[in-house]
């Protein structure tokens, strides 16, 4: 590694397993809530089966709990909630769920438990700022504040790319590595940014040909964008140089006038009065002040070009009056400087050509041979920003199995697309590497979450807490529609999906008509009155659906914690890994999937 600064201390495998055991104890009963499908809420009498409390009680407690969580805003280094604070709600599960019926009987204890078993309060995260400080050491990270990705990305993507690219660049500098492999690179935003801003050689690999071609075109446009900014930088520099030349001309005229007056009044008394300030009035204040302002406003986009621009515009010669240097030496100096600048530009150009982003198309599995995809593979970092489903765990498996990959930084998403080894035991499968579980402990437990629970893990509690929650009415429409389909058409399971019809519908009646048509069912069979009778029947019970979905939302971080702990424990089990951690990178309101798994291998 390039530096000797120690990385933050993280929890060992035995500590993580202990936390995992406690989390499993809670989830064994709580997962029934997450695995219940909202579509079947009324047809399967889900509320009656799983909750033994009025919906108003549940909603009141959960809203207060969400508000308290938001108000706390605990810093990353704050200690986790102690079990003493939780009362007996953590270990005495009958207080949360009934022993006989398994129904939820204490929403207060449930709310405390889900807060305790969230990623943040379990105390398994390494603070991002602490990690960044250790990686960068005393070296100031090479950044360019004038590069604004939000000009060509949406705000969410801009936030993610800026934060993650700085981290990846810092890891790269720490390890002395210049090559990066971006798995699931998609549209190439992260890859392009790492290449253009930080000068890294990036290979972006995506399984979609459309994404690869789109990324190539987008990268071409981004390079053009960078050139435009560079051109503006040069214009700014040239304008400043011209302005300073005018300043010099004025100063020279003043000096010339002073010299003439000095000759005409050649007396010892007058000679003693002439000073630098006489022929350079206000130079130290106005010109220097102007220089500082112009430096702050210059748009420079790489460390090398920043130095080049500064040297070209603000040499010592520029700060002196024209007459202060002999003409021959000035011309020679300028000629030498011009030749040196040409050589420097050539070097920068060659350097920029080597720091490229290359989009590639390939379907990546845990057994993929990178040498077959990347011909000039060398010591590198493997990264992934919101890699879907199994690609996130496969990224970690590739990292552990390939000697060239020295570090990994992976942010997963789409937990519902993970393959689970113990989900369909009755079905034969030739698959030997599964998305979940990865670590030995969960494999020994033969643990299974289930697709609905994994889908629930994608819900965003932080967004709900700030009023960006799920649309209860759309969920209500779909649940009532399911009852109509079951009772009026005799269909209990349907392979087709309704999709986003709610946003295109003007009323419940309109929603049902459009949905039936999309599902291929004869909507003329149902009179308007029949449809509206179903609406009136279930409308008083809408609060049940709202309360139940709030239960699923507040439980989501616990399921996500299980998936992330599984991946972190897997890395801790590997012998050749020197350091691994779970780090919260993003603002969860902007980007709900905000946790990165980061690891570095031991030095060879």
Rosetta blueprint (number, residue, H / E / L):
1 X L
2 X L
3 X L
4 X L
5 X L
6 X L
7 X L
8 X L
9 X L
10 X L
11 X L
12 X L
13 X H
14 X H
15 X H
16 X H
17 X H
18 X H
19 X H
20 X H
21 X H
22 X H
23 X H
24 X H
25 X H
26 X H
27 X H
28 X H
29 X H
30 X H
31 X H
32 X H
33 X H
34 X H
35 X H
36 X L
37 X L
38 X H
39 X H
40 X H
41 X L
42 X L
43 X L
44 X L
45 X L
46 X H
47 X H
48 X H
49 X H
50 X H
51 X E
52 X L
53 X L
54 X L
55 X H
56 X H
57 X H
58 X H
59 X H
60 X H
61 X H
62 X H
63 X H
64 X H
65 X H
66 X H
67 X H
68 X H
69 X H
70 X H
71 X H
72 X H
73 X L
74 X L
75 X L
76 X L
77 X L
78 X L
79 X L
80 X L
81 X L
82 X L
83 X H
84 X H
85 X H
86 X H
87 X L
88 X L
89 X L
90 X L
91 X L
92 X L
93 X H
94 X H
95 X H
96 X L
97 X E
98 X L
99 X L
100 X L
101 X L
102 X L
103 X L
104 X E
105 X L
106 X L
107 X H
108 X H
109 X H
110 X H
111 X H
112 X H
113 X H
114 X H
115 X H
116 X H
117 X L
118 X L
119 X H
120 X H
121 X H
122 X H
123 X L
124 X L
125 X E
126 X L
127 X L
128 X H
129 X H
130 X H
131 X H
132 X H
133 X H
134 X H
135 X H
136 X H
137 X L
138 X L
139 X L
140 X L
141 X L
142 X L
143 X L
144 X L
145 X L
146 X L
147 X L
148 X L
149 X H
150 X H
151 X H
152 X L
153 X L
154 X L
155 X H
156 X H
157 X H
158 X H
159 X H
160 X H
161 X H
162 X H
163 X H
164 X H
165 X H
166 X H
167 X H
168 X H
169 X H
170 X H
171 X H
172 X H
173 X H
174 X H
175 X H
176 X L
177 X L
178 X L
179 X E
180 X E
181 X E
182 X E
183 X E
184 X L
185 X L
186 X L
187 X L
188 X L
189 X H
190 X H
191 X H
192 X H
193 X H
194 X H
195 X H
196 X H
197 X H
198 X H
199 X L
200 X L
201 X E
202 X E
203 X E
204 X E
205 X E
206 X E
207 X L
208 X L
209 X H
210 X H
211 X H
212 X H
213 X H
214 X H
215 X H
216 X H
217 X H
218 X H
219 X H
220 X H
221 X H
222 X H
223 X H
224 X H
225 X H
226 X H
227 X H
228 X H
229 X H
230 X H
231 X H
232 X H
233 X H
234 X H
235 X H
236 X H
237 X H
238 X H
239 X H
240 X H
241 X H
242 X H
243 X H
244 X H
245 X H
246 X H
247 X H
248 X H
249 X H
250 X H
251 X H
252 X H
253 X H
254 X H
255 X H
256 X H
257 X H
258 X H
259 X H
260 X H
261 X H
262 X H
263 X H
264 X H
265 X L
266 X L
267 X L
268 X H
269 X H
270 X H
271 X H
272 X H
273 X H
274 X L
275 X L
276 X H
277 X H
278 X H
279 X H
280 X L
281 X L
282 X L
283 X H
284 X H
285 X H
286 X H
287 X H
288 X H
289 X H
290 X H
291 X H
292 X H
293 X H
294 X H
295 X H
296 X H
297 X H
298 X L
299 X L
300 X L
301 X L
302 X L
303 X H
304 X H
305 X H
306 X H
307 X H
308 X H
309 X H
310 X H
311 X H
312 X H
313 X H
314 X L
315 X L
316 X H
317 X H
318 X H
319 X H
320 X L
321 X L
322 X H
323 X H
324 X H
325 X L
326 X L
327 X H
328 X H
329 X H
330 X H
331 X H
332 X H
333 X H
334 X H
335 X H
336 X H
337 X H
338 X H
339 X H
340 X H
341 X H
342 X H
343 X H
344 X H
345 X H
346 X H
347 X H
348 X H
349 X H
350 X H
351 X H
352 X H
353 X H
354 X H
355 X L
356 X L
357 X E
358 X E
359 X E
360 X E
361 X E
362 X L
363 X L
364 X L
365 X L
366 X L
367 X L
368 X L
369 X L
370 X H
371 X H
372 X H
373 X H
374 X L
375 X L
376 X L
377 X L
378 X L
379 X L
380 X E
381 X E
382 X E
383 X E
384 X E
385 X E
386 X E
387 X E
388 X E
389 X L
390 X H
391 X H
392 X H
393 X H
394 X H
395 X H
396 X H
397 X H
398 X H
399 X H
400 X H
401 X H
402 X L
403 X L
404 X L
405 X E
406 X E
407 X E
408 X E
409 X E
410 X E
411 X E
412 X E
413 X E
414 X L
415 X H
416 X H
417 X H
418 X L
419 X L
420 X E
421 X L
422 X L
423 X L
424 X L
425 X L
426 X L
427 X L
428 X L
429 X L
430 X L
431 X L
432 X L
433 X L
434 X L
435 X L
436 X E
437 X L
438 X L
439 X L
440 X H
441 X H
442 X H
443 X H
444 X H
445 X H
446 X L
447 X L
448 X L
449 X L
450 X L
451 X H
452 X H
453 X H
454 X H
455 X H
456 X H
457 X L
458 X L
459 X L
460 X L
461 X H
462 X H
463 X H
464 X H
465 X H
466 X L
467 X L
468 X L
469 X L
470 X L
471 X L
472 X H
473 X H
474 X H
475 X H
476 X H
477 X H
478 X H
479 X H
480 X H
481 X H
482 X H
483 X H
484 X H
485 X H
486 X H
487 X H
488 X H
489 X H
490 X L
491 X L
492 X L
493 X L
494 X L
495 X L
496 X L
497 X L
498 X L
499 X L
500 X L
501 X L
502 X H
503 X H
504 X H
505 X L
506 X L
507 X L
508 X H
509 X H
510 X H
511 X H
512 X H
513 X H
514 X H
515 X H
516 X H
517 X H
518 X H
519 X L
520 X L
521 X L
522 X L
523 X H
524 X H
525 X H
526 X L
527 X L
528 X H
529 X H
530 X H
531 X H
532 X H
533 X H
534 X H
535 X H
536 X H
537 X H
538 X H
539 X H
540 X L
541 X L
542 X H
543 X H
544 X H
545 X H
546 X H
547 X H
548 X H
549 X H
550 X H
551 X H
552 X H
553 X H
554 X H
555 X H
556 X H
557 X H
558 X H
559 X H
560 X H
561 X H
562 X H
563 X H
564 X H
565 X H
566 X H
567 X H
568 X H
569 X H
570 X H
571 X H
572 X H
573 X L
574 X L
575 X L
576 X L
577 X E
578 X E
579 X E
580 X E
581 X E
582 X E
583 X E
584 X E
585 X L
586 X L
587 X L
588 X L
589 X L
590 X L
591 X L
592 X L
593 X L
594 X L
595 X E
596 X E
597 X E
598 X E
599 X E
600 X E
601 X E
602 X L
603 X L
604 X L
